[in-house]
Amino acid sequence: MKTLLLTAMADTHYVVPPTSLGYLAGAVRNAGHEVSIIDGTKEKLTPKKLHEELKKINPEVVGMTVFSCDVNVVAGYIKAIKAFNKNIKIILGGPHVSGVEEEIFENFPEIDFAITGEAEAGFPMLLENIQNNKKNYSKIPGLIWKEDSKINHNPSYFECDLDKLAFPAWDLIDPRTYPRAPQGAVFRNYPIAPMIMSRGCPFQCTYCASKVVTGQKFRKRSVENIIQELELLYNKFGIKEIHIVDDTFTLDRKRVVDFCNELIKRKIKITYTFPNGVRLDTLDEELLRLLKKTGCYAMSVGIESGSQEILNDMRKGLTLKLIKEKTDLIAKIGIDINGFFIVGYPGETKETILKTIKFAKKLKIKRAHFSSFLPLPGTESTRKLKEQNKLGKTDYSKLFYSDVPYAPDSMTKEELKKLQRRAFLEFYLRPKIIWYMILEIRTLDHLLSLLKRARDYAFGR
């Protein structure tokens, strides 16, 4: 079947290859179907432009990844698709679908199907059913479908053996065609490719939707499988830098050591970073030195708060003392650090946020990301807020780090935005941090991307 996979046009400061759709395209190809990918953000895909693309491709099926902040854009795409050809089957997947589950048909009544969890197994099975006009839906993993007035939902599926999956269809998301605006704000070399080397997160952070999307069980690709993909990117696409976008890459220490040793053995000269973050409590000096030796020059780490009380409520599993010790150690090794922080978590006060700002400035980190708390669908924090009647109707378009979709009882949304702006300005308007940022600028596009981030922090989108 002719299948088109889409990501929505997002108002974001980074534009990177959508690896999730790359994996899905690989599975669709393996099942014998024709597949195309349009990255909506990269192509600035308006509904009108989508209509023109539909005329060129003439797909029978359109699959879309949906993030919660993209809901309004996706609604526009759905109308454009059905206006072009009402017989095109529309299938939604991605984080928003996994978070809201059956409610997805309330958000998008015109769609045909949705899939929760990982779709590499279920999506090709659904294509076979559509192609052969079958309705054997009960065995398709994660499928949500309507039957008369009833909505049915099969359990989500998470592949245990990641080596079984086809590599992403890199020819459809060629990293060389993407701008120099990386997810982690900085880069050393170009072209850059994101890579997923493991899936799933066993930790219990209350604010995080990761386990909703990829499950709680940590699943890992073999080092050999990872190196095969890395050599493909290195040799065929000329990739010089890798951004490892796992949630818990360093959870299995031996595997990390084996990966680094293979890079040395095969003389693969690349740089790499961890823009999604690594757990501080999984790092030690020997491991950090090996990472640096093999090309790691920067990593993001989840710190979240400068208040131990808030960290405990988040079920983060870290102490302020350990955070300080580990960030000092990373800095000593010579790896740059970006700290992730959350402001406005339920129960926070102005005092706890000021503690976070003060703590961030004391740490040896070069960058800091002060995100407003996002009540993401499917998370424990969001569930509790709903149970306490503290969360009204969610404006999904506001579920973005620089917007303020929620404020704790002790302050207004306007007051929280001022505190977020204060955190950004106090951290970055220091001579040493400004100097670091100047040294990291690589191109004019990169500078413009950084300025857009700064604008979003200070004034919102």
C-alpha positions as CSV (number, residue, x, y, z in Angstrom):
1,M,0.0,0.0,0.0
2,K,1.1,3.6,-0.6
3,T,1.8,4.9,2.9
4,L,2.7,8.4,3.9
5,L,4.1,9.1,7.4
6,L,4.0,12.6,8.9
7,T,5.2,14.7,11.8
8,A,3.4,17.9,12.5
9,M,4.8,21.4,11.9
10,A,5.9,22.5,15.3
11,D,7.0,25.9,16.6
12,T,10.3,24.6,18.0
13,H,13.9,25.7,18.1
14,Y,15.3,22.5,16.8
15,V,14.7,20.5,13.7
16,V,16.1,16.9,13.8
17,P,15.3,13.7,11.9
18,P,12.2,11.9,13.3
19,T,13.8,8.6,14.2
20,S,10.5,7.1,15.4
21,L,9.0,7.5,11.9
22,G,12.3,6.2,10.5
23,Y,11.9,3.0,12.5
24,L,8.2,2.8,11.4
25,A,9.1,3.3,7.8
26,G,11.7,0.5,8.1
27,A,9.0,-1.9,9.4
28,V,6.5,-0.8,6.6
29,R,9.1,-1.5,3.9
30,N,9.9,-4.9,5.4
31,A,6.3,-5.8,5.1
32,G,6.4,-5.0,1.4
33,H,4.7,-1.6,1.3
34,E,5.7,1.7,-0.3
35,V,6.4,4.5,2.2
36,S,7.2,8.2,2.2
37,I,8.0,10.5,5.1
38,I,7.3,14.2,5.4
39,D,8.9,16.0,8.4
40,G,6.3,18.8,9.0
41,T,8.6,21.0,10.9
42,K,11.5,20.8,8.5
43,E,9.2,21.3,5.5
44,K,7.1,24.0,7.2
45,L,4.1,21.9,6.3
46,T,0.8,23.9,6.3
47,P,-2.5,22.2,5.4
48,K,-2.3,23.8,2.0
49,K,1.2,22.5,1.4
50,L,0.1,19.1,2.6
51,H,-2.7,19.1,0.0
52,E,0.0,19.7,-2.7
53,E,2.1,16.8,-1.3
54,L,-1.0,14.5,-1.3
55,K,-1.5,15.2,-5.0
56,K,2.1,14.1,-5.7
57,I,2.1,11.0,-3.5
58,N,-1.6,9.9,-3.7
59,P,-1.3,7.7,-0.6
60,E,-3.9,5.2,0.5
61,V,-2.9,5.5,4.2
62,V,-1.5,8.4,6.2
63,G,0.1,7.8,9.6
64,M,0.9,10.7,11.9
65,T,3.0,11.0,15.1
66,V,1.2,13.3,17.5
67,F,2.7,15.2,20.4
68,S,0.2,16.9,22.7
69,C,1.3,20.4,21.7
70,D,0.6,19.5,18.0
71,V,-3.1,18.7,18.4
72,N,-4.4,21.8,16.6
73,V,-1.9,21.4,13.7
74,V,-2.8,17.7,13.4
75,A,-6.5,18.6,13.3
76,G,-5.8,20.9,10.4
77,Y,-3.9,18.1,8.6
78,I,-6.8,15.6,9.1
79,K,-9.3,18.0,7.5
80,A,-6.9,18.6,4.5
81,I,-6.5,14.8,4.1
82,K,-10.2,14.0,4.2
83,A,-10.9,17.0,1.9
84,F,-8.4,15.6,-0.6
85,N,-9.7,12.0,-0.5
86,K,-12.2,10.8,2.2
87,N,-11.1,7.2,1.5
88,I,-7.6,7.7,2.8
89,K,-7.2,5.8,6.1
90,I,-5.7,8.0,8.8
91,I,-3.8,6.3,11.7
92,L,-2.5,8.3,14.6
93,G,0.3,7.3,17.0
94,G,2.9,8.9,19.3
95,P,3.1,10.3,22.8
96,H,-0.3,12.0,22.8
97,V,-2.1,8.9,21.7
98,S,-0.4,6.8,24.3
99,G,-1.3,9.4,27.0
100,V,-5.0,9.9,26.2
101,E,-5.7,6.4,24.7
102,E,-9.4,6.0,23.8
103,E,-10.0,9.8,24.2
104,I,-8.1,10.2,20.9
105,F,-11.4,9.8,19.0
106,E,-12.9,12.7,21.0
107,N,-10.0,14.9,19.9
108,F,-10.0,13.6,16.3
109,P,-13.4,12.1,15.4
110,E,-12.5,11.8,11.7
111,I,-9.6,9.4,12.1
112,D,-9.9,5.7,11.3
113,F,-7.4,4.1,13.8
114,A,-4.8,4.9,16.5
115,I,-2.0,2.9,18.0
116,T,-0.6,3.2,21.5
117,G,2.9,2.2,22.5
118,E,5.4,1.2,19.9
119,A,4.0,0.7,16.4
120,E,6.6,-1.3,14.5
121,A,4.6,-4.5,15.0
122,G,1.1,-3.3,14.9
123,F,1.2,-0.8,12.0
124,P,2.2,-3.3,9.3
125,M,-0.4,-5.7,10.6
126,L,-3.0,-3.0,10.3
127,L,-1.9,-2.2,6.7
128,E,-2.4,-5.9,5.8
129,N,-5.9,-5.8,7.2
130,I,-6.7,-2.6,5.2
131,Q,-5.2,-3.9,2.0
132,N,-7.1,-7.2,2.2
133,N,-10.3,-5.6,3.5
134,K,-10.2,-7.7,6.6
135,K,-11.3,-6.6,10.1
136,N,-9.1,-8.9,12.2
137,Y,-8.3,-6.1,14.6
138,S,-8.3,-8.0,17.9
139,K,-4.7,-9.2,17.5
140,I,-3.1,-6.0,16.4
141,P,-0.9,-4.7,19.3
142,G,-1.9,-1.3,20.7
143,L,-4.7,-0.7,18.2
144,I,-7.6,1.6,19.0
145,W,-10.6,1.4,16.7
146,K,-14.3,2.1,16.5
147,E,-16.9,-0.6,16.0
148,D,-20.4,0.8,15.7
149,S,-20.5,3.2,18.7
150,K,-18.0,1.2,20.8
151,I,-14.3,2.1,21.0
152,N,-12.0,-0.9,21.4
153,H,-8.3,-0.8,22.6
154,N,-5.8,-3.7,22.5
155,P,-2.9,-3.7,25.0
156,S,0.2,-1.8,23.9
157,Y,3.2,-3.7,22.7
158,F,6.9,-3.1,23.5
159,E,9.4,-5.1,21.5
160,C,11.8,-7.0,23.8
161,D,14.4,-7.9,21.1
162,L,15.3,-4.5,19.6
163,D,17.8,-6.1,17.3
164,K,14.9,-7.6,15.4
165,L,13.8,-4.1,14.3
166,A,14.8,-2.8,10.9
167,F,17.1,0.2,11.0
168,P,15.4,3.6,10.5
169,A,14.9,4.4,6.8
170,W,17.7,6.9,6.9
171,D,17.3,7.7,3.2
172,L,13.9,9.1,3.9
173,I,15.1,11.3,6.8
174,D,18.6,12.0,5.5
175,P,20.5,13.8,8.3
176,R,22.6,15.8,5.7
177,T,19.4,17.7,4.7
178,Y,18.7,19.0,8.2
179,P,19.7,22.4,9.6
180,R,22.4,23.0,12.2
181,A,19.9,23.4,15.0
182,P,20.4,20.3,17.2
183,Q,18.1,19.2,20.0
184,G,20.8,19.7,22.6
185,A,21.5,23.3,21.5
186,V,25.2,22.7,20.8
187,F,27.2,20.6,18.4
188,R,30.9,20.2,17.4
189,N,30.6,18.5,14.0
190,Y,28.1,18.1,11.2
191,P,26.2,16.2,9.8
192,I,24.5,15.0,13.0
193,A,22.3,12.0,13.4
194,P,20.1,11.1,16.4
195,M,20.3,7.4,17.5
196,I,18.1,5.3,19.8
197,M,20.2,2.6,21.5
198,S,17.7,1.5,24.2
199,R,14.1,1.9,25.1
200,G,12.0,2.0,28.3
201,C,12.6,3.6,31.7
202,P,12.2,1.7,35.0
203,F,12.3,4.9,37.1
204,Q,9.2,6.4,38.7
205,C,9.5,10.2,38.1
206,T,5.9,11.5,38.5
207,Y,6.1,14.2,35.8
208,C,7.5,12.1,33.0
209,A,5.6,10.5,30.2
210,S,8.4,8.3,28.9
211,K,7.1,5.1,30.4
212,V,3.7,5.7,28.9
213,V,5.3,5.9,25.4
214,T,8.0,3.2,25.6
215,G,7.2,1.3,28.7
216,Q,8.9,0.7,32.1
217,K,11.0,-2.2,31.1
218,F,14.6,-1.3,30.0
219,R,15.3,-2.9,26.6
220,K,18.6,-2.6,24.9
221,R,20.1,-3.1,21.4
222,S,23.2,-5.2,21.3
223,V,26.5,-3.3,20.8
224,E,27.0,-5.1,17.5
225,N,23.6,-4.0,16.2
226,I,24.3,-0.4,17.3
227,I,27.8,-0.4,15.6
228,Q,26.3,-1.7,12.4
229,E,23.9,1.3,12.2
230,L,26.6,3.7,13.3
231,E,28.9,2.5,10.5
232,L,26.0,2.8,8.0
233,L,25.6,6.4,9.0
234,Y,29.3,7.0,9.1
235,N,30.1,5.5,5.8
236,K,27.0,6.1,3.7
237,F,25.8,9.5,5.1
238,G,29.1,11.0,6.3
239,I,27.8,11.4,9.8
240,K,30.4,13.0,12.1
241,E,28.4,13.4,15.3
242,I,25.8,11.3,17.0
243,H,23.2,12.5,19.5
244,I,22.1,9.5,21.7
245,V,18.5,10.2,22.5
246,D,17.8,7.3,24.9
247,D,16.2,8.0,28.3
248,T,18.5,5.6,30.2
249,F,21.6,4.8,28.0
250,T,24.0,4.5,30.9
251,L,21.7,2.1,33.0
252,D,23.7,-0.9,31.9
253,R,27.3,0.0,32.7
254,K,29.0,-3.0,31.0
255,R,27.1,-2.3,27.8
256,V,28.3,1.3,27.8
257,V,31.9,0.1,28.3
258,D,31.5,-2.4,25.5
259,F,30.2,0.3,23.2
260,C,33.1,2.6,23.9
261,N,35.6,-0.2,23.4
262,E,34.1,-1.0,20.0
263,L,34.5,2.6,19.0
264,I,38.2,2.4,19.9
265,K,38.6,-1.0,18.3
266,R,37.0,0.0,15.0
267,K,38.7,3.4,15.0
268,I,35.3,5.2,14.5
269,K,36.2,8.9,14.9
270,I,33.0,10.7,16.0
271,T,31.8,13.1,18.6
272,Y,28.6,12.4,20.5
273,T,26.3,13.8,23.2
274,F,23.3,12.9,25.3
275,P,20.7,15.6,24.7
276,N,17.8,13.6,26.3
277,G,19.8,13.3,29.5
278,V,21.5,10.6,31.5
279,R,20.9,9.5,35.2
280,L,23.5,11.1,37.4
281,D,23.5,8.1,39.8
282,T,24.7,5.8,36.9
283,L,27.9,7.7,36.4
284,D,31.4,7.2,37.9
285,E,34.8,8.6,37.1
286,E,36.1,5.6,35.1
287,L,33.0,5.5,32.9
288,L,33.1,9.2,32.3
289,R,36.7,9.2,31.3
290,L,36.0,6.4,28.8
291,L,33.0,8.3,27.4
292,K,35.2,11.4,26.9
293,K,38.0,9.4,25.3
294,T,35.7,8.0,22.7
295,G,34.1,11.3,21.7
296,C,31.6,12.4,24.3
297,Y,31.9,16.1,24.9
298,A,28.6,17.1,26.5
299,M,25.6,15.6,28.3
300,S,22.3,16.7,29.7
301,V,21.3,15.6,33.2
302,G,18.0,15.7,35.0
303,I,18.3,17.8,38.1
304,E,14.8,19.2,38.2
305,S,14.8,21.1,41.5
306,G,17.0,22.8,44.1
307,S,14.5,21.7,46.8
308,Q,15.0,18.3,48.3
309,E,11.3,18.3,49.3
310,I,10.2,18.8,45.7
311,L,12.7,16.2,44.5
312,N,11.3,13.7,46.9
313,D,7.7,14.5,45.8
314,M,8.8,14.0,42.2
315,R,10.1,10.5,43.1
316,K,13.4,11.5,41.4
317,G,15.5,9.3,43.5
318,L,18.3,11.9,43.8
319,T,19.7,14.1,46.6
320,L,21.1,17.6,46.3
321,K,24.4,16.3,47.7
322,L,24.7,13.6,45.0
323,I,23.7,16.0,42.2
324,K,26.5,18.4,43.4
325,E,29.0,15.6,43.6
326,K,28.2,14.1,40.2
327,T,28.1,17.4,38.3
328,D,31.5,18.4,39.9
329,L,32.9,15.0,38.7
330,I,31.6,15.4,35.1
331,A,33.0,19.0,35.0
332,K,36.3,17.7,36.3
333,I,36.5,15.1,33.5
334,G,36.0,17.9,31.0
335,I,32.5,17.1,29.7
336,D,30.1,20.0,29.3
337,I,26.8,19.8,31.3
338,N,23.3,21.0,30.5
339,G,21.0,20.8,33.5
340,F,17.3,20.1,33.1
341,F,15.1,21.9,35.7
342,I,11.3,22.2,36.2
343,V,9.6,25.2,37.7
344,G,6.0,25.2,38.8
345,Y,5.7,21.6,39.9
346,P,2.5,20.9,41.9
347,G,3.1,22.1,45.5
348,E,5.9,24.5,44.6
349,T,6.2,28.0,46.0
350,K,8.2,31.0,45.1
351,E,10.7,30.0,47.7
352,T,11.3,26.5,46.2
353,I,11.7,28.0,42.8
354,L,14.2,30.5,44.1
355,K,16.1,27.6,45.7
356,T,16.2,26.0,42.3
357,I,17.6,29.1,40.6
358,K,20.3,29.5,43.4
359,F,21.2,25.8,43.2
360,A,21.6,25.9,39.4
361,K,24.0,28.9,39.6
362,K,26.1,27.0,42.2
363,L,26.6,23.9,40.0
364,K,29.4,23.6,37.4
365,I,27.0,23.5,34.5
366,K,27.3,25.5,31.3
367,R,23.7,25.5,30.2
368,A,20.3,25.2,32.0
369,H,16.9,24.4,30.7
370,F,14.1,25.8,33.0
371,S,11.0,24.2,31.8
372,S,7.6,25.0,33.2
373,F,5.8,22.0,34.6
374,L,3.7,20.3,31.9
375,P,0.7,18.2,32.9
376,L,1.3,15.7,30.2
377,P,-1.4,13.1,29.5
378,G,-0.8,9.7,31.2
379,T,1.7,10.9,33.9
380,E,1.2,10.3,37.6
381,S,1.3,14.1,38.3
382,T,-1.5,14.8,35.8
383,R,-3.6,11.9,37.2
384,K,-3.3,13.3,40.8
385,L,-4.2,16.9,39.7
386,K,-7.3,15.6,37.9
387,E,-8.3,13.6,41.0
388,Q,-7.9,16.7,43.1
389,N,-9.9,18.8,40.6
390,K,-6.9,21.1,40.2
391,L,-6.7,20.7,36.4
392,G,-9.4,22.1,34.2
393,K,-9.7,21.4,30.5
394,T,-6.2,21.2,29.1
395,D,-5.2,23.4,26.2
396,Y,-2.9,20.9,24.6
397,S,-1.3,23.6,22.4
398,K,0.2,25.1,25.6
399,L,2.0,21.9,26.6
400,F,5.3,23.3,25.6
401,Y,8.3,24.1,27.9
402,S,8.2,27.9,27.5
403,D,4.4,28.2,27.9
404,V,2.7,28.0,31.3
405,P,-0.3,25.6,31.1
406,Y,-0.4,25.1,34.8
407,A,0.6,27.0,38.0
408,P,0.6,25.6,41.5
409,D,-1.9,26.9,44.1
410,S,0.7,29.4,45.6
411,M,1.0,31.6,42.4
412,T,-0.7,32.7,39.2
413,K,0.5,31.6,35.7
414,E,1.8,35.2,35.2
415,E,3.8,35.0,38.4
416,L,5.2,31.6,37.4
417,K,6.2,32.9,33.9
418,K,8.1,35.8,35.6
419,L,9.9,33.3,37.8
420,Q,10.8,31.2,34.7
421,R,12.1,34.3,33.0
422,R,14.1,35.2,36.1
423,A,15.7,31.8,36.2
424,F,16.8,32.0,32.6
425,L,18.1,35.6,33.0
426,E,19.9,35.0,36.3
427,F,21.6,31.9,35.0
428,Y,22.6,33.1,31.5
429,L,23.4,36.7,32.2
430,R,26.7,35.9,33.8
431,P,30.0,36.7,32.1
432,K,31.4,33.1,32.1
433,I,28.1,31.7,30.8
434,I,27.9,34.3,28.0
435,W,31.5,33.5,27.1
436,Y,30.7,29.8,26.9
437,M,27.8,30.4,24.6
438,I,29.8,32.6,22.3
439,L,32.4,29.9,22.0
440,E,29.8,27.3,21.1
441,I,28.3,29.2,18.2
442,R,29.1,27.4,14.9
443,T,27.1,29.0,12.1
444,L,24.6,31.8,11.6
445,D,21.7,29.2,11.6
446,H,23.0,27.9,14.9
447,L,23.1,31.5,16.3
448,L,19.5,32.1,15.2
449,S,18.4,28.8,16.8
450,L,19.9,29.8,20.1
451,L,18.3,33.3,19.9
452,K,14.9,31.7,19.3
453,R,15.4,29.5,22.4
454,A,16.3,32.6,24.4
455,R,13.2,34.5,23.1
456,D,10.9,31.6,24.0
457,Y,12.3,31.4,27.5
458,A,11.9,35.1,28.2
459,F,8.6,35.8,26.4
460,G,6.9,32.5,25.5
461,R,6.1,31.4,21.9
